[in-house]
């Protein structure tokens, strides 16, 4: 079975947290603004020295190989343990 980390929910939750709404209340989906498969490939790569920045309505989001998710330059989530631990 292929192991992969589900980073998309963490990014959506970080954006929703900044907006003060539940993830389901966002007016758009992340898939409208980023290639989710490409992000998941970055997350599951053995390299940790990367950073991906993209825009969604009203915000700039940065995901780092270290496990940090920033919205508008502020760390909203810092995932613990191995950066982007994978799930089966």
URJOSUL-V613936 format. One line per field, one symbol per residue. phi: phi as a letter, one per 40 degrees, with the letter a starting at -180 (. if undefined). A space follows every 50 residues. Layout:
phi=???
This chain:
phi=.ccacccddccccccccccgbcdccccabcccbacccccccccccccbcb abbabbdgabbbbbcchcbbbfgbcbbbccgddfdcbc
